[in-house]
Amino acid sequence: MKIKIRNVILGTAVMLALPQAMARDLVKVDGSSTVFPATEAVAEEFQQAEKGKTMVTVGISGTGGGFKKFCRGETDISNASRPIKDSEKKLCAENNIEYIELPGMLDALSIVINPKNDWVDYLTVDELKKMYEPDAQGKITNWNQIRSTFPDRPLKLFGAGTDSGTYDYFVEAVVGGKSTRGDYTATEDDNVMVQGVASDVNAVAFFGLAYYEENHDKLKAVPISWKGEKAVSPSSENARNASYQPLSRPLFIYVNKKSTEKAHVNRFVEFYMNKEHASKLIAEVGYVPLPEKAYDMALEKYKNKVTGSVFHGSEVGVGIEELLKRTPVH
């Protein structure tokens, strides 16, 4: 049974308002709204296993907002839907924060439309770029500008805010350059996009697979064609077999090395990276578990306290086991 994605704004506020007296063994997590459902699911299961001994709070500041807190030493773990940026590495270094980078799952970044949209049966990556690239601002405003066979209807665009790792990955994989157009409805709350697309037949949005699967009765996922190949739909299987390109991606947690000195943080991270727990819980919220070998590699990396990142920006089409074999750079 799928775990229901909560109203994250209210849920997070309530969790953070708990008395400090209850937070003796507290794991503080913040960051990506995309990774939130998976971390929340793991946290709930972990807290049950701990029988109330440890509490895990999961905030939702977006990947960029989460890294700001993490690199100031305010959290133990940062959820991230993209790798850490050079500017964030610098902030961490300035505050003497060493971190362990752990991939936790795979995602198929989903392009969604309203179910009553009867003209889109697939989109190409070039068409997505035409919608969202900076040069489209104020100019590309109709569906028939995307493809001549599309109707003369207004194009209503939704998407992730600039603090979101999903935004950064979308820019890297689809748009190129460093930004998108600025005149679309941007938000860090994926539920706002769900409601926006569900209520407007002319709308389109992009966000993580879990939010699409949780709302598949309100939305329609668009198959994507890349480099002239057959269009492929977002799904767990297509993320795992790497056929859904270029929008399949790894999702991460980053752990403050100093926090690993706390036994309860260690227990939580090892619980998160345990292949039996991860495979079950991550699949339940609509994401794609890593191959079992990858979880073993990530857990070994964590136990050996290997710090630093193996990335220089987001990378498209790189296998997860290949990434885990790389030597991190600080």
C-alpha distance (Angstrom), angle and dihedral (degrees) to the residues before:
residue distance angle dihedral
M1 . . .
K2 3.77 . .
I3 3.80 117.8 .
K4 3.79 108.9 -121.0
I5 3.79 114.2 -117.4
R6 3.78 106.0 -126.5
N7 3.74 132.8 -141.9
V8 3.78 90.5 -82.5
I9 3.79 98.0 -162.8
L10 3.79 94.2 56.1
G11 3.80 93.7 36.5
T12 3.78 93.3 52.7
A13 3.80 93.9 46.0
V14 3.79 91.8 53.4
M15 3.78 92.6 48.3
L16 3.79 93.4 50.0
A17 3.79 91.8 48.4
L18 3.80 93.3 64.0
P19 3.84 114.8 120.9
Q20 3.76 115.5 -90.8
A21 3.79 89.2 -127.4
M22 3.79 87.4 71.0
A23 3.79 92.4 50.6
R24 3.83 101.7 72.3
D25 3.80 90.2 118.6
L26 3.79 98.8 32.9
V27 3.80 129.3 157.3
K28 3.80 111.6 -159.4
V29 3.81 116.5 -153.8
D30 3.80 128.5 172.9
G31 3.78 139.2 157.7
S32 3.79 137.7 68.0
S33 3.81 121.3 52.0
T34 3.81 87.1 -154.8
V35 3.81 93.6 58.2
F36 3.82 92.4 39.1
P37 3.85 97.4 89.5
A38 3.81 92.4 53.1
T39 3.80 95.4 45.0
E40 3.79 90.9 45.3
A41 3.81 90.6 52.2
V42 3.82 91.9 49.3
A43 3.82 90.7 45.3
E44 3.81 92.6 52.7
E45 3.81 92.4 50.0
F46 3.81 91.9 44.6
Q47 3.80 93.1 50.4
Q48 3.80 90.0 52.3
A49 3.80 90.3 50.1
E50 3.82 89.5 49.6
K51 3.83 90.2 52.3
G52 3.79 92.3 -135.5
K53 3.81 96.0 -47.0
T54 3.82 94.2 115.1
M55 3.79 131.9 33.5
V56 3.81 124.2 -156.0
T57 3.81 119.7 -159.7
V58 3.81 116.5 -163.3
G59 3.81 117.4 -161.8
I60 3.79 128.0 -170.6
S61 3.81 112.8 -142.7
G62 3.80 96.3 138.4
T63 3.79 122.8 -102.5
G64 3.81 93.6 -76.1
G65 3.79 94.2 44.3
G66 3.79 90.4 46.9
F67 3.81 92.3 52.6
K68 3.83 90.4 51.2
K69 3.80 89.6 58.1
F70 3.81 93.4 39.8
C71 3.80 94.2 50.4
R72 3.81 89.8 50.5
G73 3.80 89.2 55.2
E74 3.81 94.7 -111.7
T75 3.83 96.7 124.1
D76 3.79 137.2 39.6
I77 3.80 96.2 -143.3
S78 3.79 134.6 22.7
N79 3.80 122.3 -153.5
A80 3.81 110.3 -143.0
S81 3.78 134.2 -177.1
R82 3.81 90.8 -166.1
P83 3.80 136.1 29.4
I84 3.79 120.0 -82.0
K85 3.84 114.1 -85.2
D86 3.81 125.7 -125.5
S87 3.81 90.3 -111.5
E88 3.81 89.7 54.4
K89 3.79 91.7 46.9
K90 3.80 87.4 53.9
L91 3.82 92.1 50.3
C92 3.80 90.8 49.6
A93 3.81 90.9 49.2
E94 3.82 91.4 49.7
N95 3.80 88.9 55.3
N96 3.83 94.7 41.8
I97 3.81 91.8 -114.4
E98 3.79 113.0 154.6
Y99 3.77 115.1 -169.1
I100 3.79 140.7 -163.6
E101 3.82 114.1 -139.7
L102 3.81 113.5 -145.4
P103 3.81 126.4 178.4
G104 3.80 107.2 -143.6
M105 3.80 106.0 177.6
L106 3.79 146.2 -16.5
D107 3.79 127.2 -105.9
A108 3.77 137.6 -163.0
L109 3.80 105.1 -143.5
S110 3.80 101.3 -137.1
I111 3.80 130.7 -142.9
V112 3.80 108.3 -151.8
I113 3.80 136.5 -170.6
N114 3.77 136.7 179.7
P115 3.85 113.7 -78.7
K116 3.83 89.5 -124.4
N117 3.81 90.5 60.6
D118 3.83 99.8 107.8
W119 3.81 99.4 172.2
V120 3.81 102.4 65.1
D121 3.81 114.7 74.6
Y122 3.82 94.1 154.7
L123 3.80 140.5 -11.7
T124 3.78 131.1 -146.3
V125 3.79 123.5 -132.2
D126 3.82 88.1 -115.1
E127 3.82 89.8 55.7
L128 3.80 90.5 50.7
K129 3.78 88.8 50.4
K130 3.80 90.1 50.1
M131 3.82 88.7 55.1
Y132 3.80 98.6 47.6
E133 3.82 109.0 25.5
P134 3.82 118.1 115.1
D135 3.83 93.1 -111.5
A136 3.82 89.4 60.4
Q137 3.80 92.6 67.2
G138 3.78 110.6 121.6
K139 3.83 90.8 -7.1
I140 3.82 109.7 66.6
T141 3.78 101.8 57.5
N142 3.83 105.0 134.8
W143 3.78 134.7 65.3
N144 3.82 92.0 -128.3
Q145 3.80 88.8 62.0
I146 3.80 88.6 62.9
R147 3.81 94.7 51.6
S148 3.79 125.3 -1.8
T149 3.81 92.4 -132.2
F150 3.81 91.4 57.6
P151 3.83 116.6 97.0
D152 3.79 127.1 -97.3
R153 3.79 94.0 -99.9
P154 3.82 131.7 132.2
L155 3.79 115.2 -93.9
K156 3.83 111.2 -131.0
L157 3.79 111.7 -165.6
F158 3.79 128.0 -161.4
G159 3.78 127.0 176.8
A160 3.77 148.8 146.4
G161 3.80 120.7 -61.1
T162 3.78 121.3 -110.9
D163 3.83 92.5 -101.4
S164 3.79 88.9 61.8
G165 3.80 123.9 99.2
T166 3.80 86.6 -146.2
Y167 3.81 87.8 62.1
D168 3.81 91.3 51.1
Y169 3.78 93.0 48.5
F170 3.81 92.6 46.8
V171 3.82 90.2 51.5
E172 3.81 90.8 49.4
A173 3.80 97.0 44.8
V174 3.80 101.9 35.8
V175 3.79 114.9 14.5
G176 3.79 103.6 31.9
G177 3.78 119.9 -152.5
K178 3.80 119.4 59.9
S179 3.79 107.5 -66.8
T180 3.80 149.4 21.9
R181 3.78 132.2 -128.5
G182 3.79 110.5 -67.3
D183 3.80 100.8 -141.1
Y184 3.80 101.3 81.3
T185 3.81 129.2 93.8
A186 3.81 102.6 -88.0
T187 3.81 122.3 -173.2
E188 3.80 141.4 161.2
D189 3.83 89.0 -143.9
D190 3.81 110.8 83.7
N191 3.79 90.4 -164.7
V192 3.82 89.3 65.8
M193 3.81 88.5 57.8
V194 3.80 91.8 47.3
Q195 3.79 91.0 54.3
G196 3.81 92.9 42.8
V197 3.80 94.6 54.1
A198 3.81 94.3 38.7
S199 3.81 90.1 56.8
D200 3.84 99.8 43.4
V201 3.82 124.6 58.1
N202 3.82 90.0 -159.8
A203 3.81 95.5 54.9
V204 3.80 132.5 107.2
A205 3.82 130.1 -179.1
F206 3.81 142.6 171.3
F207 3.81 128.1 -136.8
G208 3.81 143.3 128.1
L209 3.82 124.4 -50.2
A210 3.81 94.3 -114.6
Y211 3.80 92.8 63.5
Y212 3.80 91.3 48.9
E213 3.81 93.4 48.5
E214 3.80 91.4 47.0
N215 3.82 89.1 52.9
H216 3.80 102.3 31.4
D217 3.81 90.4 127.4
K218 3.84 89.6 61.8
L219 3.81 100.0 37.8
K220 3.80 142.2 44.0
A221 3.81 121.5 -138.5
V222 3.81 116.7 -136.6
P223 3.82 120.4 -135.7
I224 3.82 110.8 -127.5
S225 3.81 127.7 -142.1
W226 3.82 118.2 -154.3
K227 3.80 125.2 -168.9
G228 3.79 92.6 -8.6
E229 3.79 94.3 -57.0
K230 3.81 125.4 136.0
A231 3.81 112.9 -72.7
V232 3.82 113.5 -100.7
S233 3.81 127.7 -160.0
P234 3.82 123.6 -130.7
S235 3.80 111.1 -102.3
S236 3.78 141.1 136.5
E237 3.79 91.7 -103.2
N238 3.80 94.1 48.8
A239 3.80 91.3 49.4
R240 3.80 90.8 49.3
N241 3.82 94.8 48.4
A242 3.83 91.0 42.9
S243 3.82 93.3 -126.1
Y244 3.82 92.9 122.5
Q245 3.77 99.9 78.3
P246 2.96 144.5 -151.7
L247 3.81 91.3 0.3
S248 3.81 100.8 61.5
R249 3.80 110.6 102.0
P250 3.80 143.8 161.6
L251 3.81 120.6 -107.3
F252 3.81 122.4 -148.3
I253 3.73 151.4 -156.7
Y254 3.82 119.3 -152.5
V255 3.81 117.4 -154.7
N256 3.81 124.4 -155.6
K257 3.81 104.8 -124.7
K258 3.80 90.9 -141.8
S259 3.81 89.4 56.4
T260 3.80 89.6 59.2
E261 3.81 86.3 73.5
K262 3.83 85.9 72.6
A263 3.79 110.7 85.7
H264 3.80 93.6 -147.6
V265 3.83 92.2 53.7
N266 3.79 89.1 50.4
R267 3.79 91.0 51.2
F268 3.80 91.5 50.4
V269 3.82 95.5 48.8
E270 3.81 92.5 46.0
F271 3.81 88.7 48.7
Y272 3.83 89.3 50.3
M273 3.82 93.3 49.6
N274 3.81 94.6 43.5
K275 3.81 104.0 116.5
E276 3.81 93.6 -140.7
H277 3.82 94.6 51.7
A278 3.79 94.3 39.1
S279 3.79 97.0 48.3
K280 3.80 92.3 51.7
L281 3.80 101.1 40.8
I282 3.80 98.8 38.5
A283 3.79 91.8 50.2
E284 3.82 90.0 50.0
V285 3.81 92.2 60.8
G286 3.80 93.6 47.3
Y287 3.78 103.1 -98.4
V288 3.78 129.1 117.7
P289 3.81 119.2 -105.1
L290 3.79 117.2 -134.3
P291 3.81 118.7 -109.1
E292 3.82 109.3 -82.9
K293 3.80 91.7 -111.7
A294 3.81 89.8 56.1
Y295 3.81 91.5 55.2
D296 3.81 89.5 50.6
M297 3.81 89.9 50.4
A298 3.82 92.3 47.5
L299 3.80 92.5 48.3
E300 3.81 91.0 50.1
K301 3.80 89.4 49.6
Y302 3.80 89.6 51.9
K303 3.80 95.1 47.4
N304 3.80 89.8 49.9
K305 3.86 89.1 49.9
V306 3.81 92.8 -129.0
T307 3.81 105.0 -178.3
G308 3.80 132.5 -162.7
S309 3.81 135.2 49.5
V310 3.80 130.9 -76.6
F311 3.82 91.5 -154.4
H312 3.77 137.1 88.4
G313 3.81 97.8 -168.5
S314 3.81 125.1 -39.7
E315 3.79 115.4 -39.1
V316 3.78 126.9 -153.5
G317 3.80 124.3 -141.9
V318 3.84 99.7 4.7
G319 3.82 117.5 141.9
I320 3.80 117.3 -118.0
E321 3.81 95.4 -128.5
E322 3.80 90.3 50.8
L323 3.79 89.0 53.8
L324 3.81 92.7 50.2
K325 3.82 90.5 53.6
R326 3.78 92.6 57.2
T327 3.79 121.8 101.8
P328 3.83 109.8 -114.8
V329 3.80 120.3 -120.3
H330 3.82 121.0 -143.4
